């Protein structure tokens, strides 16, 4: 059987494969429907939670004009971009350096320290939020970008990268040392390029986590100029009446950025997730 015949055989549809495809399409429609609903409702001035097609006017950009011109949304968007960018950068730097030390270096208590570090993942963020807030207040770090960024760095990134780094050959690092390559060059020029797929995966995870974080930015900021996008979205709702079209417009704008990031990094993201569980 030649290659063309094999390819033709692979393309044959069976009742089971058709059923599986229909189920996948159904799940895809269920997942996409809320986003379509959100985008359509952003062109209404409705104060009810139920979408009425008669209220939709795709030429009416009143909600978007209000968000960009009167609501302080631009400042909140800029704050979110700054916080997310710094969070992704510092989380990748800290996690990759820690994972390199835990995986490729030998020191007393290495495994014990790593396990204790992983235990922190089991502690909900709400438990440590009050102590951290008190510490930030005493150090006068509230209403700063540092306070918004520091909590994003956690043990998950170290665990993810260490799993991937098991596939980096020790012989390659030893050969670099024999050639006189200093430690920082080994890490930057050899290790970092080899773990690029998992770093992209960590960037996506960090981006989504930081972009959608609401509770900590709400607690750690009291000045409107330091609000992030999620906090600014919550302020679009009023006490007595809510323009749901306005809220949906803000949510649509907020959704665009992580969606674009995932579209461009989808291939590398899936590769990093797949390879991070493979033992070296």
Residue pairs with C-beta under 8 A, 6 or more apart in sequence:
1 9
35 255
37 51
38 248
38 251
38 252
38 255
39 248
39 252
40 51
40 56
41 51
41 56
41 244
41 245
41 248
42 63
42 64
42 245
42 248
42 249
42 251
42 252
43 56
43 57
43 58
43 60
43 61
43 63
43 245
43 249
44 51
44 52
44 55
44 56
44 57
44 244
44 245
44 248
45 55
45 60
45 62
45 63
45 243
45 245
46 52
46 55
46 243
46 244
46 245
47 241
47 242
47 243
47 244
48 244
49 244
55 245
63 243
63 245
63 246
63 248
63 249
64 249
64 253
66 246
67 73
67 236
67 246
67 249
67 250
67 253
68 74
71 232
71 235
71 236
71 250
72 224
72 227
72 232
73 229
73 232
73 250
73 253
75 224
75 225
75 227
76 227
76 228
76 229
76 231
76 232
77 229
77 232
77 253
79 145
79 148
79 226
79 227
79 228
79 229
80 211
80 228
80 229
80 230
81 257
82 145
83 145
83 148
83 149
83 210
83 217
83 228
84 206
84 207
84 210
84 211
86 145
86 149
87 149
87 152
87 153
87 206
87 207
87 210
88 202
88 203
88 206
88 207
88 210
90 149
90 152
90 153
91 152
91 153
91 157
91 202
91 206
92 157
92 199
92 202
92 203
92 206
94 153
94 157
94 158
95 153
95 157
95 158
95 160
95 161
95 202
96 161
96 191
96 192
96 195
96 199
97 187
98 158
99 157
99 158
99 159
99 161
99 162
99 165
100 165
100 187
100 191
101 107
102 110
102 113
102 114
102 158
102 162
103 162
103 165
103 166
103 168
104 165
104 168
104 170
104 173
104 191
114 158
114 162
117 155
117 158
118 155
118 159
120 154
120 155
121 154
121 155
121 156
121 159
125 151
125 215
125 216
126 215
129 215
129 216
129 219
132 151
133 142
133 219
133 220
136 142
136 147
136 220
141 147
142 220
142 221
142 222
143 220
143 221
143 222
143 223
143 226
144 226
147 220
147 221
148 216
148 217
148 220
148 221
148 226
148 228
149 210
151 216
152 206
152 209
152 210
152 213
156 205
157 202
157 205
157 206
160 198
160 201
160 202
160 205
160 276
161 195
161 198
161 199
161 202
161 276
163 198
163 276
163 277
164 195
164 197
164 198
164 272
164 275
164 276
165 191
165 195
166 279
166 280
167 275
167 278
167 279
167 280
168 191
168 194
168 195
168 280
169 280
172 190
173 186
173 190
173 191
176 185
176 186
176 190
177 186
181 189
181 190
192 199
196 268
197 268
197 271
197 272
197 275
198 272
198 275
198 276
199 272
200 265
200 268
200 269
200 272
201 268
201 269
201 272
201 273
201 276
202 272
203 265
204 261
204 262
204 265
204 269
207 258
207 261
208 258
211 229
211 230
211 254
211 257
211 258
212 230
212 258
213 228
213 230
214 230
214 231
214 234
217 227
217 228
217 230
217 231
218 230
218 231
218 234
221 227
221 228
221 231
227 235
229 254
230 254
232 250
233 247
233 250
233 251
233 254
236 242
236 243
236 246
236 247
236 250
237 247
262 269
